[in-house]
């Protein structure tokens, strides 16, 4: 659906979407000469001076072709460079694109670009190149061919000695020049074929290693140096620690440019290998939605595996909804906005993104809240990538968190988009009621779904609403309880799609169906789970059973396998 190519004297691009006046900075590529310069510090200073001058010249209104060339002395060496933007960009857009591309040198490539005698950095909207030898003439125009020799119409008188030499030279030129030209042509064709085969080989290798990822995707542009993240988190100090989970710890950090980040430091026993880790990075790099946490980059160095996200200041939903003090901050308007945000984020994963993704671990601790209390779905360590026409799949092991797992997944290890719908329904009931999926009601332990279903059937659903909300709009809360019960129905086909859920939430006149009995229905006082729950727990070890349901930290039973 789209491609672009950058060559020494031109660039081409096509797409099935509008690209004019739009700055596209992904994907990014680099190519560097392995030879080092004589003085790295002096050379980098010369590069910075040169690119600052050329960037301003290329972006200016006088540059209709949006390119500039020049050179700069770097001690015993001279660096030559070219910068270029697509001509449809404005002056500010071109300048910004080139500046970010130049900054890319310090954030990528494991030091393979800095201090090299030549390199190319390429993005769809702009590119730059430098060499210590001149690789262009003054204007980047192809020099014109010399005019053909003029042939006189007058017959010339023979000149024995000189004429013989002249004719001999002419014969040599006529014979040698075409031969040399033919040799050069053959060499060029061979080089072209060799380069094309090499590129095809690299493309095939990339595709076989990372399926369902565009061939032009380059995750290297997202890679941070470990030293950069170590400095940003003050060597992963305890004071910067935001939380701890089965995967490892999360730390707050501050980059040199002042940007706040959240760093997920995977533990050595997390079970996630290098291939799975890189697959997760490539998956997250392709997702962009206001209700998903944005991945900024990653670090893979030795045994260290780090994921770098945007910093979300208000922590996770569970830190509010179940906190005796913070829960008062979440009035009904905020809770309803959170419910809508989660629904739109899941809809994007299931339908609106270029991939179809099933999250498989939706729960309050994986819903982060930004400064405006907007919901952002996080933690895609257990997400599954599906084909666009694929409706369901089977897992080799159960993965997820007790209380949010759909019954068909627990019984037969079958999961689909409706598995996420089920988890969303539990989330909605939890947000409205302020209760965890398994809670104590006097001397009894109940599952939130069975409790909500009972109250609904008895006409007492108002009792389910969090007491601090009962002065707000009960009609909207009752509608959300109704939607939640529709999402947790045991029959997969009866559950709505996320597109329908978003419509139900945004349109109060949309008629809702009557929900059927939910899955995992548990009668009070008996403590006996339904057969589906027995099937699920029979596959769990004794140590895992001990965390169900009294676990205070909602430990996830994690399955990590390549997507």
C-alpha positions as CSV (number, residue, x, y, z in Angstrom):
1,X,0.0,0.0,0.0
2,X,3.0,2.3,0.2
3,X,6.7,2.5,-0.4
4,X,9.5,5.0,-0.8
5,X,13.0,4.9,-2.2
6,X,16.0,7.3,-1.8
7,X,18.8,7.4,-4.4
8,X,21.8,9.7,-4.8
9,X,20.0,12.1,-7.1
10,X,16.3,11.6,-6.5
11,X,13.7,10.1,-4.2
12,X,10.4,8.4,-5.1
13,X,7.3,7.6,-3.0
14,X,3.7,6.4,-3.4
15,X,1.0,5.6,-0.8
16,X,-2.7,4.9,-0.5
17,X,-3.1,7.9,1.8
18,X,-2.4,11.6,1.5
19,X,1.3,12.3,2.1
20,X,1.6,15.9,1.0
21,X,2.5,18.3,3.7
22,X,2.8,15.5,6.2
23,X,6.0,14.8,8.1
24,X,6.6,11.0,8.3
25,X,9.6,10.1,10.4
26,X,9.0,6.3,10.5
27,X,10.5,4.0,9.4
28,X,14.1,5.2,9.8
29,X,17.2,3.7,8.2
30,X,20.9,4.2,8.4
31,X,24.0,3.0,6.5
32,X,27.5,3.8,7.7
33,X,31.0,3.4,6.4
34,X,32.8,1.2,9.0
35,X,36.0,3.4,8.9
36,X,36.5,5.9,11.7
37,X,37.5,9.5,11.4
38,X,40.8,10.8,12.8
39,X,39.4,13.1,15.5
40,X,35.8,12.2,16.6
41,X,35.2,15.3,18.7
42,X,36.4,17.7,16.0
43,X,34.6,15.9,13.3
44,X,31.3,15.9,15.3
45,X,31.6,19.6,15.8
46,X,32.2,20.1,12.1
47,X,29.1,18.0,11.3
48,X,26.9,19.9,13.7
49,X,28.0,23.3,12.2
50,X,27.6,22.0,8.7
51,X,24.2,20.5,9.2
52,X,22.9,23.5,11.0
53,X,23.8,25.6,8.0
54,X,22.5,23.2,5.4
55,X,19.3,22.5,7.3
56,X,18.4,26.2,7.4
57,X,19.2,26.6,3.7
58,X,17.2,23.5,2.5
59,X,14.2,24.5,4.6
60,X,14.1,28.1,3.4
61,X,11.5,29.4,1.1
62,X,14.2,30.1,-1.6
63,X,14.9,26.3,-1.8
64,X,12.2,25.0,-4.1
65,X,13.8,21.6,-4.3
66,X,14.3,21.5,-0.5
67,X,18.0,20.4,-0.6
68,X,21.3,21.9,0.2
69,X,25.0,20.8,-0.1
70,X,28.2,22.0,1.4
71,X,31.4,21.2,3.2
72,X,33.2,22.0,6.5
73,X,36.8,21.7,7.6
74,X,37.3,19.1,10.4
75,X,41.1,19.4,11.1
76,X,43.0,17.2,8.7
77,X,39.8,16.1,7.0
78,X,37.0,17.9,5.1
79,X,33.4,16.7,5.5
80,X,31.0,17.0,2.6
81,X,27.2,16.7,3.1
82,X,23.8,16.9,1.6
83,X,20.4,17.4,3.3
84,X,17.1,17.0,1.6
85,X,13.3,17.2,2.3
86,X,10.4,16.3,0.1
87,X,9.4,19.6,-1.6
88,X,5.8,19.6,-0.3
89,X,7.0,20.3,3.3
90,X,6.8,23.8,4.7
91,X,10.0,25.5,6.0
92,X,9.2,24.6,9.6
93,X,8.3,21.0,8.8
94,X,11.5,20.5,6.8
95,X,13.6,22.1,9.5
96,X,12.0,19.9,12.2
97,X,12.4,16.7,10.2
98,X,16.1,17.3,9.5
99,X,16.8,18.3,13.1
100,X,15.2,15.1,14.5
101,X,17.1,13.1,11.9
102,X,20.4,14.6,13.0
103,X,19.5,13.9,16.6
104,X,18.9,10.3,15.6
105,X,22.6,9.8,15.5
106,X,22.9,9.9,19.3
107,X,19.9,7.7,20.0
108,X,20.4,4.8,17.6
109,X,22.6,2.4,15.9
110,X,24.9,1.2,18.8
111,X,27.5,3.9,17.9
112,X,27.7,2.7,14.3
113,X,27.1,6.1,12.9
114,X,28.9,8.6,15.1
115,X,32.6,9.1,14.2
116,X,32.4,7.4,10.8
117,X,33.8,8.9,7.7
118,X,30.5,8.5,5.9
119,X,26.9,7.7,6.6
120,X,23.3,8.0,5.3
121,X,20.3,8.6,7.6
122,X,16.9,8.2,5.8
123,X,13.3,8.8,6.6
124,X,10.3,9.1,4.3
125,X,10.1,12.9,4.6
126,X,13.8,13.8,4.7
127,X,17.3,12.4,4.5
128,X,21.0,13.4,5.0
129,X,24.4,12.1,4.0
130,X,28.0,12.9,4.7
131,X,31.4,11.7,3.4
132,X,35.0,12.9,3.7
133,X,35.3,12.9,0.0
134,X,33.2,15.0,-2.4
135,X,30.4,13.0,-3.9
136,X,28.5,15.8,-5.7
137,X,29.3,18.7,-7.9
138,X,28.3,22.2,-6.9
139,X,24.6,21.9,-8.0
140,X,23.9,18.2,-7.8
141,X,23.0,18.4,-11.5
142,X,24.4,15.8,-14.0
143,X,27.1,17.4,-16.0
144,X,26.3,17.9,-19.7
145,X,28.0,15.7,-22.3
146,X,30.7,17.5,-24.4
147,X,29.5,18.7,-27.9
148,X,30.3,16.4,-30.8
149,X,33.3,17.3,-32.9
150,X,32.6,19.5,-36.0
151,X,33.2,17.8,-39.4
152,X,34.5,20.1,-42.1
153,X,32.9,19.9,-45.6
154,X,36.1,20.9,-47.3
155,X,38.4,18.1,-48.5
156,X,41.8,18.2,-46.8
157,X,45.1,17.8,-48.5
158,X,47.0,14.8,-47.5
159,X,49.9,15.3,-45.1
160,X,51.9,12.1,-45.2
161,X,53.5,11.9,-41.8
162,X,51.1,13.9,-39.7
163,X,48.0,12.5,-41.4
164,X,49.1,8.9,-40.8
165,X,49.5,9.6,-37.1
166,X,46.1,11.4,-36.9
167,X,44.3,8.6,-38.7
168,X,46.0,6.0,-36.4
169,X,44.9,8.0,-33.3
170,X,41.4,8.3,-34.7
171,X,41.2,4.6,-35.3
172,X,42.4,3.9,-31.7
173,X,39.8,6.3,-30.2
174,X,37.0,4.8,-32.3
175,X,38.0,1.3,-31.3
176,X,38.9,1.7,-27.7
177,X,36.2,4.1,-26.5
178,X,33.2,1.9,-27.3
179,X,35.1,-1.1,-25.9
180,X,35.8,0.7,-22.6
181,X,32.2,1.9,-22.6
182,X,30.9,-1.6,-23.1
183,X,33.1,-2.9,-20.2
184,X,31.9,-0.1,-17.9
185,X,28.3,-0.9,-18.9
186,X,28.8,-4.6,-18.1
187,X,30.4,-3.8,-14.8
188,X,27.4,-1.5,-13.9
189,X,24.9,-4.2,-14.8
190,X,26.7,-6.7,-12.7
191,X,26.9,-4.4,-9.7
192,X,23.2,-3.6,-10.1
193,X,22.3,-7.3,-10.2
194,X,24.5,-8.0,-7.2
195,X,23.1,-5.2,-5.2
196,X,19.5,-6.2,-6.1
197,X,20.2,-9.8,-5.0
198,X,21.7,-8.6,-1.7
199,X,18.7,-6.4,-1.0
200,X,16.3,-9.3,-1.8
201,X,18.3,-11.6,0.5
202,X,18.1,-9.0,3.3
203,X,14.4,-8.6,2.8
204,X,13.7,-12.3,2.9
205,X,15.8,-12.7,6.1
206,X,13.9,-9.8,7.7
207,X,10.5,-11.3,6.8
208,X,11.4,-14.8,8.0
209,X,12.6,-13.4,11.4
210,X,9.7,-11.0,12.1
211,X,6.4,-12.1,10.5
212,X,3.6,-9.6,10.0
213,X,6.0,-6.7,10.1
214,X,6.5,-4.4,7.1
215,X,9.7,-5.2,5.3
216,X,10.7,-1.5,5.6
217,X,10.3,-1.5,9.4
218,X,13.5,-0.8,11.3
219,X,13.3,-1.2,15.0
220,X,16.9,-0.1,15.4
221,X,15.7,3.5,15.3
222,X,13.9,2.8,18.5
223,X,16.9,1.4,20.4
224,X,18.4,3.3,23.3
225,X,21.8,2.7,24.8
226,X,21.7,1.0,28.2
227,X,24.0,3.8,29.6
228,X,21.4,6.4,28.5
229,X,18.6,4.6,30.4
230,X,20.8,3.9,33.4
231,X,21.6,7.6,33.7
232,X,18.0,8.6,33.2
233,X,16.8,6.3,36.1
234,X,19.8,7.1,38.3
235,X,21.0,3.6,38.0
236,X,17.5,2.2,38.6
237,X,17.4,3.7,42.1
238,X,14.7,2.6,44.5
239,X,13.4,6.1,44.8
240,X,12.5,6.0,41.1
241,X,10.7,2.7,41.3
242,X,7.1,2.9,40.3
243,X,6.0,-0.7,40.8
244,X,6.9,-4.4,40.7
245,X,5.2,-7.2,38.9
246,X,5.9,-10.8,37.7
247,X,7.7,-9.4,34.7
248,X,10.1,-7.2,36.7
249,X,10.1,-3.6,37.9
250,X,9.0,-0.3,36.4
251,X,11.1,2.9,37.0
252,X,10.6,6.5,36.3
253,X,13.4,8.3,34.4
254,X,14.3,11.6,32.8
255,X,16.1,11.8,29.5
256,X,18.8,14.4,28.9
257,X,16.3,16.6,26.9
258,X,13.9,16.7,29.9
259,X,11.4,14.1,28.6
260,X,9.9,11.9,31.4
261,X,9.9,8.2,30.7
262,X,8.7,4.9,32.3
263,X,11.2,2.1,32.0
264,X,10.0,-1.6,32.3
265,X,13.0,-3.6,33.3
266,X,12.3,-7.3,32.5
267,X,13.6,-9.7,35.1
268,X,16.0,-12.5,34.0
269,X,13.3,-15.1,34.9
270,X,10.5,-13.4,33.1
271,X,10.6,-16.2,30.5
272,X,10.7,-13.8,27.5
273,X,13.5,-14.5,25.0
274,X,15.2,-12.1,22.6
275,X,13.0,-13.0,19.6
276,X,9.8,-12.5,21.6
277,X,11.1,-9.3,23.1
278,X,11.9,-7.9,19.6
279,X,8.5,-9.0,18.3
280,X,6.8,-7.2,21.1
281,X,8.8,-4.0,20.3
282,X,7.9,-4.2,16.6
283,X,4.2,-4.8,17.5
284,X,4.0,-1.8,19.9
285,X,5.9,0.4,17.5
286,X,3.1,0.1,15.0
287,X,0.3,1.1,17.4
288,X,-0.6,4.7,17.8
289,X,-3.8,5.6,19.6
290,X,-4.7,8.1,22.4
291,X,-5.9,5.3,24.6
292,X,-2.8,3.2,24.3
293,X,0.5,3.8,26.1
294,X,3.0,4.9,23.6
295,X,6.3,3.0,23.2
296,X,9.3,5.3,22.9
297,X,11.9,2.6,22.4
298,X,13.8,-0.3,23.9
299,X,17.2,-1.5,25.1
300,X,18.6,-5.0,24.5
301,X,22.1,-5.2,25.8
302,X,23.6,-8.4,27.2
303,X,21.0,-9.9,29.6
304,X,19.3,-6.5,30.0
305,X,15.9,-6.1,28.3
306,X,14.2,-2.8,28.8
307,X,11.0,-1.2,27.3
308,X,10.8,2.6,27.4
309,X,7.3,4.1,27.4
310,X,5.9,7.6,27.8
311,X,5.5,8.5,31.4
312,X,1.9,8.4,32.6
313,X,1.7,10.5,35.8
314,X,-1.4,9.1,37.5
315,X,-0.3,5.5,37.8
316,X,-2.8,2.7,37.1
317,X,-6.6,2.4,37.6
318,X,-6.4,-0.1,40.5
319,X,-4.4,2.5,42.5
320,X,-7.5,4.7,42.5
321,X,-10.5,2.4,42.3
322,X,-9.4,0.3,45.3
323,X,-7.7,3.0,47.4
324,X,-9.9,4.2,50.3
325,X,-8.8,7.8,49.8
326,X,-8.1,8.1,46.0
327,X,-11.4,6.5,45.0
328,X,-13.2,9.7,45.9
329,X,-11.2,11.5,43.1
330,X,-13.0,9.2,40.6
331,X,-16.5,10.7,40.3
332,X,-18.9,9.3,37.8
333,X,-17.8,11.6,35.0
334,X,-14.2,10.5,35.3
335,X,-15.2,6.8,35.6
336,X,-17.4,7.0,32.5
337,X,-14.6,8.7,30.5
338,X,-12.3,5.9,31.6
339,X,-14.8,3.2,30.5
340,X,-15.2,4.9,27.1
341,X,-11.4,5.3,26.7
342,X,-10.8,1.6,27.4
343,X,-13.5,0.6,24.9
344,X,-12.1,2.8,22.2
345,X,-8.6,1.5,22.8
346,X,-9.7,-2.1,22.5
347,X,-11.7,-1.3,19.4
348,X,-8.6,0.1,17.8
349,X,-6.7,-3.1,18.6
350,X,-9.4,-5.3,17.3
351,X,-10.5,-3.4,14.2
352,X,-9.1,0.0,13.5
353,X,-5.3,-0.6,13.6
354,X,-3.4,-2.0,10.6
355,X,-3.1,-5.2,12.7
356,X,-5.7,-7.3,14.6
357,X,-4.5,-7.7,18.2
358,X,-6.0,-9.5,21.2
359,X,-4.6,-8.1,24.5
360,X,-5.4,-11.1,26.7
361,X,-4.6,-9.4,30.0
362,X,-7.0,-6.5,30.5
363,X,-7.3,-5.6,34.1
364,X,-7.2,-2.3,36.2
365,X,-3.4,-2.5,36.8
366,X,-2.9,-2.5,33.0
367,X,-5.0,0.6,32.6
368,X,-2.9,3.7,33.2
369,X,-4.3,7.2,33.7
370,X,-2.7,10.4,32.3
371,X,-2.8,13.9,33.8
372,X,-6.3,14.4,32.6
373,X,-7.5,10.9,33.8
374,X,-7.7,9.6,30.3
375,X,-7.3,5.8,30.1
376,X,-4.3,4.3,28.4
377,X,-4.1,0.5,27.9
378,X,-0.6,-0.9,28.7
379,X,1.4,-4.2,29.0
380,X,1.2,-6.1,25.7
381,X,3.5,-8.9,26.9
382,X,0.7,-11.4,26.4
383,X,-0.9,-9.8,23.3
384,X,-1.6,-12.0,20.3
385,X,-1.4,-10.9,16.7
386,X,-4.2,-12.3,14.5
387,X,-4.7,-12.4,10.8
388,X,-7.4,-10.0,9.6
389,X,-9.8,-12.8,8.6
390,X,-8.9,-15.0,11.7
391,X,-11.7,-15.3,14.3
392,X,-10.1,-17.3,17.0
393,X,-6.9,-19.2,18.0
394,X,-5.8,-21.7,20.6
395,X,-3.1,-21.2,23.2
396,X,-0.6,-23.8,24.4
397,X,-1.0,-22.6,28.0
398,X,-3.4,-20.5,30.0
399,X,-2.3,-16.9,30.3
400,X,-3.9,-14.0,32.1
401,X,-5.2,-13.0,35.5
402,X,-7.8,-14.9,37.5
403,X,-11.2,-13.1,37.5
404,X,-10.7,-11.6,34.0
405,X,-10.2,-14.7,31.9
406,X,-13.1,-15.8,29.6
407,X,-14.6,-19.2,30.2
408,X,-13.8,-20.6,26.7
409,X,-10.2,-19.7,27.3
410,X,-10.1,-21.3,30.7
411,X,-11.8,-24.5,29.4
412,X,-10.5,-25.1,25.9
413,X,-7.7,-22.5,25.6
414,X,-9.6,-20.9,22.8
415,X,-9.3,-17.1,22.6
416,X,-10.7,-14.4,20.3
417,X,-11.7,-10.8,20.3
418,X,-14.6,-11.8,22.4
419,X,-12.1,-12.9,25.1
420,X,-11.1,-9.2,25.5
421,X,-14.8,-8.3,25.4
422,X,-15.3,-10.5,28.4
423,X,-12.4,-8.9,30.3
424,X,-13.8,-5.5,29.4
425,X,-17.2,-6.4,30.9
426,X,-15.5,-7.4,34.2
427,X,-13.6,-4.1,34.2
428,X,-16.9,-2.1,33.7
429,X,-18.6,-3.9,36.6
430,X,-15.5,-3.3,38.7
431,X,-15.3,0.4,37.9
432,X,-19.0,1.0,38.6
433,X,-19.1,-1.0,41.8
434,X,-15.6,-0.3,43.2
435,X,-15.4,-4.1,44.0
436,X,-12.7,-6.5,42.9
437,X,-13.7,-9.6,40.8
438,X,-13.7,-11.8,43.9
439,X,-14.8,-10.1,47.1
440,X,-16.1,-10.9,50.5
441,X,-19.8,-10.1,51.3
442,X,-20.1,-10.6,55.0
443,X,-19.1,-14.2,55.6
444,X,-19.5,-15.1,52.0
445,X,-17.1,-14.9,49.0
446,X,-18.7,-14.0,45.7
447,X,-17.5,-13.3,42.2
448,X,-18.5,-9.9,41.0
449,X,-20.3,-11.3,37.9
450,X,-22.6,-13.6,39.9
451,X,-23.2,-10.8,42.4
452,X,-24.1,-8.3,39.7
453,X,-26.3,-10.9,37.9
454,X,-28.2,-11.7,41.1
455,X,-28.8,-8.0,41.9
456,X,-29.9,-7.4,38.3
457,X,-32.4,-10.3,38.4
458,X,-33.8,-9.1,41.7
459,X,-34.3,-5.6,40.4
460,X,-31.8,-4.3,42.9
461,X,-28.9,-3.4,40.6
462,X,-28.6,0.0,42.3
463,X,-27.1,-1.8,45.3
464,X,-24.2,-2.7,43.1
465,X,-23.2,0.9,42.5
466,X,-20.2,2.3,44.6
467,X,-21.8,4.1,47.5
468,X,-19.8,7.3,46.8
469,X,-21.5,7.6,43.4
470,X,-25.1,7.2,44.4
471,X,-25.8,10.9,44.2
472,X,-24.7,11.0,40.5
473,X,-26.5,9.9,37.3
474,X,-27.8,6.5,38.2
475,X,-29.4,6.0,34.8
476,X,-25.9,6.1,33.1
477,X,-24.5,3.7,35.8
478,X,-27.4,1.3,35.3
479,X,-26.7,1.3,31.6
480,X,-23.1,0.5,32.1
481,X,-24.0,-2.4,34.4
482,X,-26.3,-3.7,31.7
483,X,-23.4,-3.4,29.1
484,X,-21.0,-5.1,31.5
485,X,-23.4,-8.0,31.9
486,X,-23.8,-8.3,28.1
487,X,-20.0,-8.6,27.8
488,X,-19.6,-11.4,30.4
489,X,-22.2,-13.8,29.0
490,X,-21.0,-17.3,28.9
491,X,-21.9,-17.9,25.2
492,X,-19.2,-16.3,23.1
493,X,-21.7,-15.5,20.3
494,X,-24.0,-13.6,22.7
495,X,-21.3,-11.1,23.6
496,X,-21.3,-7.9,21.6
497,X,-18.3,-6.7,19.6
498,X,-16.3,-3.7,20.8
499,X,-17.8,-1.7,17.9
500,X,-21.2,-2.4,19.3
501,X,-20.0,-1.6,22.8
502,X,-18.7,1.8,21.8
503,X,-22.0,2.5,20.0
504,X,-23.9,1.5,23.2
505,X,-21.8,3.8,25.3
506,X,-22.0,6.8,23.0
507,X,-25.7,6.5,22.1
508,X,-28.0,6.3,25.0
509,X,-31.0,5.7,22.7
510,X,-29.5,2.4,21.4
511,X,-31.6,-0.4,22.7
512,X,-29.8,-3.0,24.8
513,X,-30.6,-6.7,24.7
514,X,-31.4,-8.7,27.9
515,X,-28.3,-10.4,29.1
516,X,-28.1,-14.1,29.9
517,X,-26.4,-15.8,32.9
518,X,-22.7,-14.9,33.1
519,X,-19.9,-17.3,33.1
520,X,-18.3,-18.5,36.4
521,X,-21.7,-18.1,38.1
522,X,-21.0,-18.9,41.8
523,X,-23.8,-19.5,44.4
524,X,-23.4,-17.8,47.8
525,X,-22.5,-19.9,50.8
526,X,-21.7,-23.0,48.7
527,X,-18.2,-21.8,47.5
528,X,-18.6,-24.2,44.6
529,X,-17.4,-22.9,41.3
530,X,-19.2,-23.7,38.0
531,X,-17.8,-26.6,35.9
532,X,-16.0,-24.2,33.7
533,X,-14.1,-22.8,36.7
534,X,-13.2,-26.4,37.8
535,X,-11.9,-27.1,34.3
536,X,-9.7,-24.0,34.6
537,X,-8.3,-24.7,38.1
538,X,-7.6,-28.3,37.2
539,X,-4.8,-27.0,34.9
540,X,-3.2,-24.9,37.6
541,X,-0.5,-26.0,40.0
542,X,-1.0,-25.9,43.7
543,X,1.2,-22.8,44.1
544,X,-0.9,-21.0,41.5
545,X,-4.1,-22.1,43.2
546,X,-2.9,-20.5,46.4
547,X,-3.2,-17.1,44.7
548,X,-6.9,-17.6,43.8
549,X,-8.7,-15.6,44.9
550,X,-7.0,-14.2,48.1
551,X,-4.0,-12.9,46.1
552,X,-3.3,-9.2,47.0
553,X,-1.2,-8.4,44.0
554,X,-3.3,-10.1,41.3
555,X,-0.4,-12.2,40.0
556,X,-0.7,-13.0,36.3
557,X,-0.3,-16.5,35.0
558,X,1.8,-15.6,32.0
559,X,2.3,-17.4,28.7
560,X,5.0,-15.9,26.5
561,X,5.4,-17.3,23.0
562,X,6.2,-15.8,19.6
563,X,3.4,-14.1,17.8
